[in-house]
């Protein structure tokens, strides 16, 4: 795979290049090591493209996971302790929230990485909420979001988010004090 787009959010590119040049180099090597042609394995059942062979996001994620682990990156899962103090008086939930958690795909030396081949809302959540939460809890200080370019996403199931979307949204939204420096990488096959 190749890196076809880069967007620096809250000076993320400069921050990461300065503080984590060795980790950024690992991320580039990992991306380049993934052979996309081996992942055109999904046969579409969608009405708009029945029978068409597509890139399989689940298979791509497994390959990325294997490659990140080879370089010593770890999944970070933190438990959520939800408060019941906000329940309305008399409310009793039928099921508890035991086992709830938040997870970051990969963390190494306080740099977080998310690989997103899913729906649009997850991409924005990763950068605008999850990275901030993990930073506030002391696990990361910056992040990298890896997403497909539109050209690549068009060869997956419908609804897959893409680089051009998140760049537009982040430019229109602007930067807030609570945001984490992030580098958005758009990849293509």
Long-range contacts (C-beta under 8 A, 24 or more apart in sequence): 1-31, 1-32, 1-34, 1-35, 1-36, 1-187, 1-188, 1-189, 2-31, 2-32, 2-187, 2-188, 2-189, 3-28, 3-31, 3-185, 3-186, 3-187, 4-149, 4-151, 4-163, 4-186, 4-187, 4-188, 5-149, 5-163, 5-164, 5-167, 5-184, 5-185, 5-186, 6-183, 6-184, 6-185, 6-186, 7-163, 7-166, 7-167, 7-170, 7-183, 7-184, 7-186, 8-183, 8-184, 9-127, 9-170, 9-175, 9-179, 9-181, 9-182, 9-183, 9-184, 10-175, 10-179, 10-180, 10-181, 10-182, 11-181, 12-142, 12-143, 12-144, 12-180, 12-181, 12-182, 12-183, 12-184, 13-183, 15-142, 15-181, 16-111, 16-142, 16-144, 16-181, 16-183, 19-111, 19-141, 19-142, 20-109, 20-111, 20-142, 23-108, 23-109, 23-111, 24-144, 24-183, 26-71, 26-73, 27-113, 27-144, 27-146, 27-185, 29-71, 30-64, 30-67, 30-68, 30-71, 31-146, 31-185, 31-187, 33-67, 34-60, 34-63, 34-64, 34-67, 36-60, 36-152, 36-189, 37-189, 38-63, 39-63, 40-155, 42-156, 42-157, 44-157, 46-157, 46-158, 48-158, 49-158, 54-155, 54-156, 54-157, 55-152, 55-155, 55-156, 55-189, 56-156, 57-117, 57-118, 57-156, 57-157, 57-160, 60-117, 61-115, 61-117, 64-115, 64-146, 65-105, 68-105, 68-106, 68-113, 71-108, 72-108, 73-106, 73-107, 73-108, 73-113, 74-106, 74-107, 74-108, 75-103, 75-104, 75-105, 75-106, 75-107, 76-103, 76-104, 76-106, 76-107, 76-112, 76-134, 76-139, 77-101, 77-102, 77-103, 78-102, 78-103, 78-134, 78-137, 78-139, 102-130, 102-133, 102-134, 104-130, 104-134, 104-139, 104-140, 107-134, 107-139, 107-140, 110-139, 110-140, 110-141, 110-142, 111-140, 111-141, 111-142, 111-143, 111-144, 112-139, 112-140, 112-142, 112-143, 112-144, 113-143, 113-144, 113-145, 113-146, 114-143, 114-144, 114-145, 114-146, 115-146, 116-145, 116-146, 116-147, 116-161, 117-147, 117-148, 117-156, 117-160, 118-160, 118-161, 119-159, 119-160, 119-161, 120-159, 120-161, 120-165, 122-161, 123-147, 123-161, 123-165, 123-166, 124-166, 124-169, 127-166, 127-170, 127-179, 127-180, 127-182, 127-184, 128-173, 128-179, 131-180, 131-182, 132-178, 132-179, 132-180, 135-180, 140-180, 141-180, 141-181, 142-180, 142-181, 142-182, 142-183, 143-180, 143-181, 143-182, 143-183, 144-182, 144-183, 144-184, 144-185, 145-182, 145-183, 145-184, 145-185, 146-185, 146-187, 147-184, 147-185, 147-186, 147-187, 148-186, 148-187, 148-188, 149-186, 149-187, 149-188, 151-188, 152-187, 152-188, 152-189, 155-189, 162-186, 163-187
